[in-house]
Amino acid sequence: MKKSKWIIDSAHSSVQFRITYLVIASIRGSFNTFNGFAEWGEHFKEASIQFNIDANSINTNVEERDKHLKSADFFDTAQYATISFKSTSFKKIKGEKFRLEGHLTMHGHTKLVELQVEYNGKIIDPQGQEKISFEVTGKVSRWEFDMKYNSVLEANSLLIDEDIDISIQLLLNKEQ
């Protein structure tokens, strides 16, 4: 089966996250530097995806918090500068929805994760470049990646939640 290769257009894509703070609030942020590619046959058959994020590019719009997130309490970017993902399966669920599974490596630990993917469509831009778009969402436990920094609040709840919500908007260019 002939596969086509697609390169992530990082200028028109985004990698965002959200985590609950103090039980009642959300902290949102993004990673500004990332790259990757995907390959698949007709109708996304035998799809494979690889994705890399520069953990030092974390941005929550609060410089002191970003420094803390880069420290050994969380990402330890001095030792683990790259977050990577390599797919193991991509299966159609229903309509334009898919389930993406793969190995996520973060903070020196690799875990199998499951993400939801929605196909947004394909278009040819004014320069004749074929483009395709997806939205990827999911949830990962930071504890599974040994990022356990926390404090217990007076009501026996945690300062920072275990789970991180992930939202990735992808625009990919077909390799010529």
C-alpha positions as CSV (number, residue, x, y, z in Angstrom):
1,M,0.0,0.0,0.0
2,K,1.4,3.4,-1.0
3,K,1.5,5.8,1.9
4,S,1.4,9.6,1.8
5,K,3.5,11.6,4.3
6,W,2.3,14.7,6.0
7,I,4.4,17.2,8.0
8,I,3.0,19.2,10.9
9,D,2.6,22.9,10.1
10,S,3.7,24.2,13.5
11,A,2.9,27.8,12.6
12,H,-0.8,26.9,12.2
13,S,-1.1,24.2,14.9
14,S,-1.2,24.4,18.7
15,V,-0.4,22.1,21.7
16,Q,-2.4,23.2,24.8
17,F,-3.0,21.7,28.2
18,R,-5.2,22.3,31.2
19,I,-4.9,21.2,34.8
20,T,-7.1,21.8,37.9
21,Y,-5.6,24.0,40.6
22,L,-7.0,24.5,44.2
23,V,-9.9,22.2,43.3
24,I,-11.9,25.0,41.7
25,A,-9.6,26.7,39.2
26,S,-7.9,25.8,35.9
27,I,-4.4,26.6,34.8
28,R,-4.0,26.6,31.0
29,G,-0.8,26.6,29.0
30,S,0.8,25.6,25.8
31,F,4.0,24.3,24.3
32,N,5.2,26.7,21.6
33,T,7.9,24.5,19.9
34,F,7.0,21.1,18.4
35,N,7.3,19.1,15.2
36,G,6.2,15.8,13.8
37,F,4.8,13.9,10.8
38,A,2.2,11.3,9.9
39,E,2.0,8.7,7.2
40,W,-1.0,6.7,6.0
41,G,-2.6,5.0,3.1
42,E,-6.1,5.5,1.7
43,H,-8.7,6.3,4.3
44,F,-6.0,6.6,7.0
45,K,-5.1,2.9,6.7
46,E,-1.9,1.8,8.5
47,A,-1.5,5.3,9.9
48,S,1.6,6.1,11.9
49,I,2.3,9.3,13.8
50,Q,5.4,10.8,15.4
51,F,5.4,14.0,17.4
52,N,8.0,15.8,19.5
53,I,7.6,18.7,21.9
54,D,10.4,20.9,23.3
55,A,9.4,20.9,27.0
56,N,11.4,24.1,27.5
57,S,8.8,25.9,25.3
58,I,6.1,25.6,28.0
59,N,4.1,28.8,28.4
60,T,1.5,29.5,31.0
61,N,1.9,33.3,30.7
62,V,3.4,33.4,34.2
63,E,7.2,33.4,34.0
64,E,7.7,32.1,37.6
65,R,5.3,29.3,37.1
66,D,7.0,28.3,33.8
67,K,10.3,28.2,35.6
68,H,8.8,25.9,38.3
69,L,7.3,23.7,35.6
70,K,10.7,23.3,34.0
71,S,12.3,22.4,37.3
72,A,12.9,18.9,38.7
73,D,9.5,19.2,40.5
74,F,7.8,18.7,37.1
75,F,9.3,18.3,33.6
76,D,13.0,18.6,34.7
77,T,13.8,20.0,31.3
78,A,17.5,20.1,32.1
79,Q,17.5,16.3,32.0
80,Y,14.4,15.6,29.8
81,A,14.1,18.4,27.2
82,T,11.8,16.4,24.8
83,I,8.3,15.0,25.1
84,S,7.7,12.5,22.4
85,F,4.8,10.4,21.0
86,K,4.9,7.5,18.6
87,S,1.7,5.8,17.6
88,T,0.9,2.1,17.8
89,S,-2.6,2.2,16.4
90,F,-5.1,4.6,14.7
91,K,-8.6,3.2,14.4
92,K,-11.8,4.7,13.2
93,I,-14.5,4.8,15.8
94,K,-17.5,6.4,14.0
95,G,-17.9,9.1,11.4
96,E,-14.9,11.4,11.5
97,K,-13.7,10.2,15.0
98,F,-10.7,8.0,15.6
99,R,-8.9,6.4,18.5
100,L,-5.1,7.0,18.6
101,E,-2.9,4.9,20.8
102,G,0.8,5.2,21.3
103,H,3.8,5.6,23.5
104,L,4.2,8.9,25.2
105,T,7.6,9.6,26.7
106,M,7.8,12.4,29.2
107,H,10.0,13.1,32.2
108,G,12.0,9.9,31.4
109,H,9.0,7.6,31.5
110,T,7.2,5.9,28.6
111,K,3.6,5.0,28.9
112,L,0.9,3.8,26.5
113,V,-1.8,6.5,26.1
114,E,-5.1,6.7,24.3
115,L,-6.2,9.9,22.6
116,Q,-9.3,10.9,20.7
117,V,-8.9,12.3,17.2
118,E,-11.5,14.2,15.1
119,Y,-10.8,14.7,11.4
120,N,-11.7,18.3,10.4
121,G,-11.1,18.0,6.6
122,K,-8.7,18.4,3.8
123,I,-8.2,21.4,1.4
124,I,-5.8,22.7,-1.2
125,D,-4.5,26.2,-0.3
126,P,-4.1,29.1,-2.8
127,Q,-0.5,28.0,-3.4
128,G,-1.6,24.5,-4.4
129,Q,-0.4,22.8,-1.1
130,E,-2.6,20.0,0.1
131,K,-3.5,20.4,3.8
132,I,-5.3,18.3,6.3
133,S,-6.6,19.1,9.8
134,F,-7.3,17.1,13.0
135,E,-8.2,17.9,16.6
136,V,-6.5,15.6,19.2
137,T,-7.8,15.4,22.8
138,G,-7.1,13.3,25.8
139,K,-6.1,13.0,29.4
140,V,-2.9,11.8,31.0
141,S,-1.9,11.2,34.6
142,R,1.2,13.2,35.5
143,W,1.8,10.8,38.3
144,E,2.3,8.0,35.8
145,F,5.2,10.1,34.5
146,D,6.6,10.6,38.0
147,M,5.6,14.2,38.3
148,K,4.2,14.0,41.8
149,Y,4.9,17.4,43.2
150,N,1.9,18.5,45.3
151,S,0.5,19.8,48.6
152,V,-2.6,18.6,50.5
153,L,-5.1,21.3,51.2
154,E,-7.2,21.6,54.4
155,A,-10.2,19.6,53.0
156,N,-7.9,16.7,52.1
157,S,-7.9,17.7,48.5
158,L,-4.8,18.3,46.4
159,L,-3.3,21.6,45.3
160,I,-2.8,20.4,41.8
161,D,-4.9,17.6,40.1
162,E,-3.3,14.4,38.9
163,D,-4.8,14.5,35.4
164,I,-3.7,16.8,32.6
165,D,-6.2,17.6,29.8
166,I,-4.6,17.8,26.4
167,S,-5.9,19.6,23.3
168,I,-3.9,19.6,20.1
169,Q,-5.0,21.4,16.9
170,L,-3.1,20.1,13.9
171,L,-2.7,21.3,10.4
172,L,-0.5,19.1,8.3
173,N,1.0,19.7,4.8
174,K,1.3,16.9,2.4
175,E,4.9,16.2,1.6
176,Q,5.7,16.9,-2.1
